[in-house]
Amino acid sequence: MTIKAHTCHALPKSGVYLHFDDEVPAWTLNIQKEASESDLEENHHLENVGDIIWLTSLNILCCPYCGQQLPGLDSVDKASYGYFQHNDFSRWN
C-alpha cells in the first residue's frame, strides 16, 4: 500500500491532514479534535491529553485549502466518489 500526503502553505498546522491510498484509490481529508486539559476535566470518558475526541473523514478531489487538484484520481468513478464518515469518541455507547 502506498500512502502519499499532500501539504500546502494554507493547510492548518494541526487537526487537519490529507492522504492518498492507492488501493482504494482515494484522497481523504481528515479533520480531528484532540482532547485538551479542559476537555479531560469536562468529560470523564477521556483519559489523556491528545486523545481524539472526534474524527471526520471524507473523500475529496481538490485540496480545500489551496485549490490544487489532487493527483492519482484519473481512473476513479466520480459518480460514486465522496465517501464520508464521522466518529465520535467522546463517550462510550
C-alpha positions as CSV (number, residue, x, y, z in Angstrom):
1,M,0.0,0.0,0.0
2,T,1.3,3.4,-1.0
3,I,0.1,6.4,1.0
4,K,1.1,9.9,-0.1
5,A,0.5,13.1,1.9
6,H,-0.5,16.4,0.5
7,T,0.9,19.5,2.1
8,C,0.4,23.1,1.3
9,H,1.0,26.5,2.9
10,A,-2.6,27.0,3.7
11,L,-3.1,23.7,5.5
12,P,-3.7,24.1,9.2
13,K,-0.7,23.0,11.4
14,S,-2.8,20.6,13.5
15,G,-6.1,18.8,13.4
16,V,-6.3,18.5,9.6
17,Y,-4.4,16.3,7.2
18,L,-4.8,14.8,3.7
19,H,-3.6,11.5,2.5
20,F,-3.9,9.3,-0.6
21,D,-4.4,5.5,-0.5
22,D,-3.7,3.9,-3.9
23,E,-5.5,0.7,-3.0
24,V,-8.9,2.5,-2.8
25,P,-7.9,4.9,-4.7
26,A,-8.9,8.0,-2.8
27,W,-7.7,11.2,-1.3
28,T,-9.1,11.7,2.2
29,L,-9.5,14.8,4.2
30,N,-9.4,14.1,7.9
31,I,-10.4,16.7,10.5
32,Q,-10.0,15.8,14.2
33,K,-10.4,17.3,17.6
34,E,-7.9,16.3,20.2
35,A,-8.5,16.4,23.9
36,S,-7.1,19.3,25.9
37,E,-6.7,19.5,29.7
38,S,-10.0,21.3,30.0
39,D,-11.7,18.6,27.9
40,L,-10.4,15.9,30.3
41,E,-11.9,17.9,33.2
42,E,-15.3,18.1,31.5
43,N,-15.6,14.6,30.2
44,H,-14.8,11.5,32.4
45,H,-14.7,9.3,29.3
46,L,-11.5,10.9,28.0
47,E,-8.2,9.7,29.5
48,N,-5.3,11.6,28.0
49,V,-4.4,15.0,26.6
50,G,-4.2,14.4,22.8
51,D,-6.8,11.6,22.7
52,I,-9.0,12.0,19.6
53,I,-12.5,13.3,20.6
54,W,-14.0,13.1,17.2
55,L,-12.8,12.5,13.6
56,T,-14.5,13.3,10.3
57,S,-13.1,11.8,7.1
58,L,-14.3,12.5,3.6
59,N,-13.1,11.8,0.0
60,I,-12.0,14.9,-1.9
61,L,-10.9,15.7,-5.4
62,C,-9.1,19.0,-4.7
63,C,-7.4,20.4,-1.6
64,P,-9.9,22.7,0.1
65,Y,-7.1,24.9,1.4
66,C,-5.0,25.7,-1.8
67,G,-7.5,24.5,-4.5
68,Q,-4.9,22.2,-6.1
69,Q,-6.5,19.2,-8.0
70,L,-5.1,16.1,-6.3
71,P,-3.2,13.6,-8.4
72,G,-3.9,9.9,-9.0
73,L,-7.7,10.0,-9.5
74,D,-7.9,9.6,-13.3
75,S,-9.4,6.1,-13.0
76,V,-11.9,6.9,-10.2
77,D,-15.6,6.8,-10.9
78,K,-16.5,10.3,-9.8
79,A,-20.3,9.4,-9.7
80,S,-19.7,7.1,-6.7
81,Y,-16.8,9.1,-5.2
82,G,-17.4,11.0,-2.0
83,Y,-17.5,8.6,0.9
84,F,-17.6,10.3,4.3
85,Q,-17.7,9.2,8.0
86,H,-17.9,10.9,11.3
87,N,-16.7,9.1,14.5
88,D,-17.4,10.5,18.0
89,F,-15.1,9.1,20.6
90,S,-16.2,11.4,23.4
91,R,-18.4,8.8,25.0
92,W,-18.9,5.1,25.2
93,N,-22.1,3.5,24.0
